[in-house]
Amino acid sequence: MSARAPGRAQAGPALPVRTTDLLAQGASAIDTLGLETRYGNSDLFAILDALEVAGPFTVESPWELRDPKGRHLIHAGGYAALPFGERFPPLVAFIDEFLARSRQMGLPQQSTSEWRAALSANLVALLASEAPSHADSRVFLSNSGAEAVEAAMKMALAHRPKAKRFVNFQRAYHGKTLGALSLTPNEEYQGPFRPLRDAITLPYGDEEALERTLRDHAGDIAAVVVEPVLGEGGVVSPPPGFLARLGELASRHGVLVIADEVQTGLGRTGHWFASVAAGLDPDVITLAKPLGGGLVPVGATIARKAVYKSLLPGVASKRHSNTFGGGTLAAAVALKSLELLVEERLDLRARELGERGLARLKGIVERYPHLFEEARGAGMLFAFTLKPILGFKVPGLPDEDVQAITSVLALRLLQEAGVHACYSNNANRVVRFTPPLNIPDDLFATMWERVEAFAADNPRSLRLLQRFPLPRLLRLAKLAYG
Ligand SMILES: Cc1ncc(COP(=O)(O)O)c(C=O)c1O
């Protein structure tokens, strides 16, 4: 194919950074932190910089990073969105080949698309292999977890037009767009944006509260929205039997169930769908993070045909749409990611490593009772909770903030010990580890050795604070409180 380009136009406005420079010199081509701080989310980067965790990190292998000080890190970050780690060679090779060979339109919104069709077919087949009632389900593709949740909410509202409310759970995290935010109970995130969609927020795992709520309000409730394991809420599993019971109660009252599997789905917890494995047969399932293979943004909302059609019926079949969802490159990468997950049986690998890892983490937590409170896990989602750094209230400082700093100080020292871990968006004093599902055995073992070394160096939580240089602490306080 010949590429015909127009003749060279007159010089346009000077763009300050050139891609060729970045490719040739990497981070050293520009003042990355300066530009991020000047043109982006300044305060976030200033905080990360004060904590010395701002990067940029370079990728040494899918499972290993190097920080700017040259420290070797095992990669357990990425918030469960990296099923194969960074730049997994088979996925990168597929993308090269796809770009070289595909002749399909990039954004075929108004035409059929083989890659989108194949992705939707494979997602439904995978779900139906575990939940046969989904054999006839439909898929709406989007670009993020929050967007997948928005589509699910609109499907539920369209399907139950008289019902305007949702049931959600304390410490749930469903995203930060306005609809999804209504289901993410966190004052910092929701405060300035009320009124939001009406949600009845129940304690996670409280069967009685759910039973009562559905008995009294079922007619007003479009759907119960549930994470099979709280992810950003700090890797919390519900009591055994809760999800199955939730399904029974909702179906008895004619209320829909949306299982948000953005974080738990596609193998992370040792199952393709954690909700289904726990005995729930949800009406709608949302997926995102791992589907993009760590390289492209993809969200998917899989819904029973009748629920899907309530949102997108006949002439109103453009009532919900987006420009980029199901775009060819994203759909192709998602299709390949799904194939790699399934062919390499990364669900089983996650289950096996999950059991091994949790046993190891529990051992570490028990040996350092003045640093840790608890170890938690669900497949390859791991968390520890830390003891409060201060056993008393600091006048003028919200306790929540003091607690939140505990986990960021731990993240900083974990990085010093050689592990890149995750913050928890909706839980204080929690550090999470979401290693790639295909991490080699030896690196997985080294990761826990390093976590143990971090604990041995900081056997009391107060140490996390004592080891933080005072000027940096003052800088952080200034950033937070002006
Ligand atoms: C369960 C769950 N739902 C939704 C989201 C939102 O996804 P995104 O950040 O892609 O919008 C997240 C993100 O962490 C999540 O964990």
The ligand as an SDF file (V2000), in Angstrom:
LIG
                    3D

 16 16  0  0  0  0  0  0  0  0999 V2000
  -14.2120   -2.5410   41.0130 C   0  0  0  0  0  0  0  0  0  0  0  0
  -13.8680   -1.3340   40.2110 C   0  0  0  0  0  0  0  0  0  0  0  0
  -14.8170   -0.7670   39.4460 N   0  0  0  0  0  0  0  0  0  0  0  0
  -14.5680    0.3090   38.7010 C   0  0  0  0  0  0  0  0  0  0  0  0
  -13.3150    0.8930   38.7020 C   0  0  0  0  0  0  0  0  0  0  0  0
  -13.0640    2.1120   37.8680 C   0  0  0  0  0  0  0  0  0  0  0  0
  -12.2530    1.7770   36.7970 O   0  0  0  0  0  0  0  0  0  0  0  0
  -11.4800    2.9400   35.9990 P   0  0  0  0  0  0  0  0  0  0  0  0
  -10.4380    3.4710   36.9100 O   0  0  0  0  0  0  0  0  0  0  0  0
  -10.9300    2.2280   34.7920 O   0  0  0  0  0  0  0  0  0  0  0  0
  -12.4940    3.9500   35.6260 O   0  0  0  0  0  0  0  0  0  0  0  0
  -12.3010    0.3360   39.4840 C   0  0  0  0  0  0  0  0  0  0  0  0
  -10.9620    0.9460   39.5100 C   0  0  0  0  0  0  0  0  0  0  0  0
  -10.1580    0.6990   40.3540 O   0  0  0  0  0  0  0  0  0  0  0  0
  -12.5740   -0.8040   40.2600 C   0  0  0  0  0  0  0  0  0  0  0  0
  -11.6450   -1.3670   41.0330 O   0  0  0  0  0  0  0  0  0  0  0  0
  1  2  1  0
  2  3  1  0
  2 15  2  0
  3  4  2  0
  4  5  1  0
  5  6  1  0
  5 12  2  0
  6  7  1  0
  7  8  1  0
  8  9  2  0
  8 10  1  0
  8 11  1  0
 12 13  1  0
 12 15  1  0
 13 14  2  0
 15 16  1  0
M  END
$$$$
